[in-house]
């Protein structure tokens, strides 16, 4: 059986997987949850919920919780 190396991924360390963030600010609406639609002169015509984050301002990021 091969020896366990110090840098082995299966080493005995306690990872707190709950402390890894699972959401981040939406890149499309910059965390506001809505977009301001403007006309050519720069006046705000209307506001819409962001279609990327569905109006929450946050998007889910995938985390690999299968770290061994």
C-alpha positions as CSV (number, residue, x, y, z in Angstrom):
1,X,0.0,0.0,0.0
2,X,1.5,3.4,-0.9
3,X,2.4,5.8,1.8
4,X,0.2,8.7,2.5
5,X,1.9,11.9,1.4
6,X,1.7,15.1,3.4
7,X,0.2,17.0,0.4
8,X,-2.4,14.3,-0.3
9,X,-5.9,15.5,-0.8
10,X,-7.2,12.8,1.6
11,X,-5.2,14.2,4.5
12,X,-6.8,14.6,7.9
13,X,-8.0,18.2,7.9
14,X,-11.3,19.6,9.0
15,X,-12.9,21.7,6.2
16,X,-15.9,23.8,7.2
17,X,-17.9,23.4,4.0
18,X,-20.7,25.6,5.4
19,X,-18.4,28.6,5.5
20,X,-17.9,28.5,1.7
21,X,-20.2,31.1,0.1
22,X,-22.9,29.7,-2.2
23,X,-24.2,33.0,-3.6
24,X,-22.7,36.1,-5.0
25,X,-23.9,39.5,-6.2
26,X,-25.5,39.3,-9.7
27,X,-23.2,40.6,-12.4
28,X,-26.0,41.7,-14.6
29,X,-27.9,44.0,-12.3
30,X,-25.0,44.6,-9.9
31,X,-26.9,43.2,-6.9
32,X,-29.9,45.6,-7.2
33,X,-32.4,43.0,-8.5
34,X,-33.7,45.3,-11.2
35,X,-32.6,47.0,-14.4
36,X,-33.3,50.6,-15.4
37,X,-34.2,50.8,-19.0
38,X,-33.4,54.2,-20.5
39,X,-34.2,56.0,-23.7
40,X,-31.6,57.6,-26.0
41,X,-31.4,60.8,-24.0
42,X,-30.7,58.9,-20.7
43,X,-34.1,59.2,-19.1
44,X,-35.3,56.2,-17.2
45,X,-38.3,54.8,-19.0
46,X,-39.1,51.8,-16.8
47,X,-37.5,49.3,-14.4
48,X,-37.7,45.6,-14.8
49,X,-36.8,42.6,-12.6
50,X,-33.4,41.2,-13.5
51,X,-33.8,38.0,-15.6
52,X,-30.5,36.5,-14.4
53,X,-31.3,36.6,-10.7
54,X,-35.1,36.8,-10.8
55,X,-35.1,40.0,-8.8
56,X,-33.1,38.8,-5.8
57,X,-29.8,40.5,-6.6
58,X,-27.9,37.3,-5.9
59,X,-26.9,34.3,-8.0
60,X,-26.1,30.8,-6.9
61,X,-22.5,29.6,-7.4
62,X,-21.7,25.9,-7.7
63,X,-19.5,24.5,-5.0
64,X,-17.9,21.1,-5.1
65,X,-18.8,19.6,-1.7
66,X,-17.2,16.3,-2.5
67,X,-13.7,17.4,-1.3
68,X,-12.0,14.4,0.2
